[in-house]
Amino acid sequence: FCAAISEYDQMLFEDETQNRMMETKELFDWVLKQRCFEKTSFMLFLNKFDIFEEKIQK
């Protein structure tokens, strides 16, 4: 599962009250809870780390 760590400070286009990172977390949680994935291992990749670093240095 991939999540853009650089989206920690961005809101969804569809709903400007919803944080993108929280939306991704909720989707990840939902996928993990699906019965068909009960015995499945997952890896979480936080990508766009370079953009994240630029943002936190400002």
Beta strands, then each sheet from edge to edge (+ up, - down):
strand 1: 2-4
strand 2: 45-47
sheet 1: 1+ 2+
end
